[in-house]
Amino acid sequence: MARAAGMRCKELVELVTEYLEERLSAVDRARFDRHLLGCGPCRRYLEQMRTTIRTLGALSPGAVEPAARDRLLSIFRDWKQESPGPG
């Protein structure tokens, strides 16, 4: 099914991981890039994600207390279960 030519901010947020991992199709990558050209908030969001990845990548495995790690993982799991599917 073909996607509309434009991209909404919500779709960009949903695709940001695939974008950063270079797993988007050429069509979706072009749509993503076009959206970024005209959307300052999404450009800032993308930069925040890149900064987060760089920062977390610099942490050593023992840098986060086990209790804090377990709590963060629990929050993430709960959020993923509550997130609505595509639609």
C-alpha positions, 0 to 999 in steps of 0.5 A: 500500500502506497503512503501519502507523500507527506509525513506527519510528526507522529509518523516521524517519531514512530520511524526515528529508530529505523531512520537512525539505523538506516533501515527505512526504504528509499521512499520513506527516507526521502519523506522523512528528510523532507519533513525534517526540512520544514519542521524545527521541532522534529529536527530538535527531536532527532538531535535529542535522540542522537544525543541520547544514543551517544550519551547512553553508548558511553555508559559502562555496563555497571554505571546504572544501579541494578534497581534503577535499571530494572525500574527503567526497563519496567517503565519501558515495557509498560509504555510499549504495552499501553502504546496503540498499534499502527492506525 
